[in-house]
């Protein structure tokens, strides 16, 4: 059994325009992460992490109104199995419970004007499951990493906000944080010289 634990403190203060309200907040974030070797080939991991996300440098939906930092409780559970010395598969489930979720988009929706605005959504919730397959490059007689390596991952996730936003409006049932299906594939080759070439493809719905 391996345990990693810690405590992080964040102090955030921001004001945008004269006469506007000021954000001044402090948060303590505990971290608890565990890993247990079930046998020589399988590892079980579980964790709880409280996270603090600094708002982006985007104007609030109410002009001059600063954005509250986003805080969230994240829970993770995963099982990794070593199929062979170079191959592994893993399956993970995660849950995020978000307070003051920051949603950033175009100030004028549908326009080509690169001005962005952010709002705080009172609550946000995300949960999903992820599968990963990994094939690592082998070693030559001199111990150098040589050959092909590849990684494939698929994630199914649901995200839904709740409550009201900082303008007083009702939040939508779903927003652009709701990326249901994510597929990723990376393929690389490493030469004896240490040079590496790779191709990465990611698709999100």
C-alpha positions in Angstrom: 0.0 0.0 0.0 1.3 3.5 -0.9 -0.4 6.6 0.5 0.3 10.2 -0.6 -1.4 13.0 1.3 -1.1 16.8 1.5 -2.7 20.1 2.2 -2.7 23.1 -0.1 -3.7 26.7 0.7 -4.8 29.2 -1.9 -5.5 32.9 -1.3 -7.1 34.7 -4.2 -7.9 38.4 -4.5 -9.2 40.3 -7.6 -10.9 43.5 -8.6 -11.5 44.6 -12.2 -12.9 48.1 -12.2 -13.0 51.0 -9.7 -16.3 50.8 -7.8 -16.8 47.1 -8.5 -16.9 44.4 -5.8 -13.7 42.7 -4.8 -13.1 38.9 -4.6 -11.1 38.0 -1.6 -11.1 34.3 -0.6 -8.9 31.7 1.0 -9.3 28.0 0.7 -7.7 24.9 2.2 -7.5 21.8 -0.1 -6.7 18.4 1.3 -5.3 15.7 -0.9 -5.6 11.9 -0.3 -4.2 9.4 -2.8 -3.8 5.6 -2.3 -2.4 2.8 -4.4 -2.5 -0.9 -3.6 -0.8 -3.7 -5.5 -3.4 -6.5 -5.6 -0.7 -8.8 -7.1 2.3 -8.6 -9.3 0.3 -7.5 -12.4 -2.7 -5.5 -10.9 -2.9 -2.1 -9.1 -5.9 -0.5 -7.5 -5.9 3.3 -7.0 -8.4 5.6 -5.3 -8.2 9.2 -4.3 -10.0 12.3 -3.0 -8.6 15.7 -4.0 -10.1 19.2 -3.3 -9.1 21.5 -6.1 -8.9 25.3 -6.5 -9.0 26.8 -10.0 -8.1 30.4 -10.7 -10.5 32.2 -13.0 -9.4 33.1 -16.5 -8.5 36.6 -17.5 -11.8 37.2 -19.1 -14.4 40.0 -18.4 -17.3 38.9 -16.3 -20.8 38.7 -17.8 -21.7 41.7 -15.7 -19.2 44.3 -16.9 -16.6 44.9 -14.3 -17.8 42.1 -12.1 -14.9 39.7 -11.1 -15.4 36.0 -11.3 -15.3 33.7 -8.2 -12.7 31.0 -8.3 -13.9 27.5 -9.0 -13.6 24.9 -6.2 -14.3 21.2 -6.6 -14.2 17.8 -4.9 -12.8 15.1 -7.1 -13.1 11.4 -6.5 -11.2 8.8 -8.5 -11.2 5.0 -8.6 -9.1 2.9 -11.1 -7.8 -0.5 -11.7 -4.7 -1.1 -13.9 -3.5 -4.5 -15.1 -0.2 -5.3 -16.7 -1.0 -7.6 -19.6 2.6 -8.2 -20.5 6.0 -6.4 -19.7 5.2 -3.8 -22.3 1.3 -3.7 -22.4 -1.1 -2.5 -19.8 -4.9 -1.7 -19.6 -6.7 0.4 -17.1 -10.3 1.3 -16.3 -11.2 4.4 -14.2 -14.3 6.1 -12.8 -14.3 9.7 -11.6 -16.7 12.2 -10.0 -16.4 15.9 -9.8 -18.6 18.1 -7.6 -18.1 21.7 -8.5 -19.0 25.0 -6.8 -18.9 28.3 -8.7 -18.1 26.5 -12.0 -16.5 28.9 -14.4 -18.1 28.9 -17.9 -16.2 31.0 -20.5 -17.5 31.8 -24.0 -17.7 34.4 -26.7 -19.0 37.8 -25.5 -21.3 37.9 -28.6 -22.4 34.3 -29.3 -21.9 33.2 -32.9 -19.7 36.1 -33.8 -16.1 36.0 -35.0 -15.1 38.7 -32.5 -12.4 37.3 -30.2 -13.8 38.8 -27.0 -14.6 36.4 -24.2 -16.8 36.6 -21.2 -17.1 34.3 -18.1 -20.0 33.5 -15.8 -20.1 31.6 -12.5 -22.5 28.6 -12.5 -23.7 27.9 -8.9 -23.1 24.2 -9.1 -21.5 21.7 -11.6 -21.4 18.0 -11.6 -19.3 15.6 -13.8 -18.9 11.8 -13.7 -17.4 9.5 -16.3 -15.6 6.3 -17.0 -12.3 6.0 -19.0 -10.5 3.0 -20.6 -6.8 3.2 -21.5 -4.6 0.8 -23.4 -0.8 1.4 -23.5 1.9 -0.3 -25.4 5.5 0.8 -24.6 8.5 0.6 -26.8 11.0 -2.1 -26.1 14.7 -2.0 -25.1 17.6 -3.0 -27.4 20.7 -5.0 -26.2 22.3 -1.8 -24.9 19.2 -0.8 -22.8 18.1 2.0 -25.2 14.4 2.5 -25.8 13.7 1.6 -29.5 10.6 0.8 -31.5 6.9 1.6 -31.6 4.7 2.7 -28.7 1.0 3.5 -28.8 -1.8 4.6 -26.4 -5.5 4.4 -27.0 -8.1 5.9 -24.6 -11.9 6.2 -24.6 -13.9 8.3 -22.1 -17.7 8.5 -21.6 -18.6 11.5 -19.5 -21.7 13.4 -18.4 -21.6 17.0 -17.1 -24.6 19.0 -16.0 -24.7 22.4 -14.1 -27.4 23.4 -11.7 -28.7 26.4 -9.7 -28.3 30.0 -11.0 -25.4 31.9 -12.5 -23.9 35.1 -11.1 -26.3 37.2 -13.3 -29.3 35.6 -11.5 -30.3 33.6 -14.5 -31.2 29.9 -14.5 -28.3 27.8 -15.7 -28.8 25.5 -18.8 -29.4 21.8 -18.4 -26.2 21.1 -20.3 -23.3 23.3 -21.5 -20.1 22.9 -23.4 -18.4 21.2 -20.5 -20.6 18.2 -21.4 -18.3 16.2 -23.8 -20.0 12.8 -23.9 -17.5 10.8 -25.9 -13.8 11.4 -26.1 -11.4 9.2 -28.2 -7.7 9.5 -28.3 -4.9 7.6 -30.2 -1.2 8.3 -30.2 1.4 6.4 -32.2 5.1 7.0 -31.9 8.5 5.5 -33.0 11.8 6.0 -31.2 15.2 5.4 -33.0 18.4 4.3 -31.5 19.7 7.9 -31.7 16.9 9.0 -29.3 14.9 10.8 -32.0 11.2 10.3 -31.8 8.3 10.8 -34.2 4.7 10.7 -33.2 1.1 11.2 -34.4 -1.7 12.1 -32.0 -5.4 12.1 -32.8 -8.1 13.3 -30.4 -11.9 13.5 -31.0 -14.5 14.9 -28.7 -18.2 15.0 -29.2 
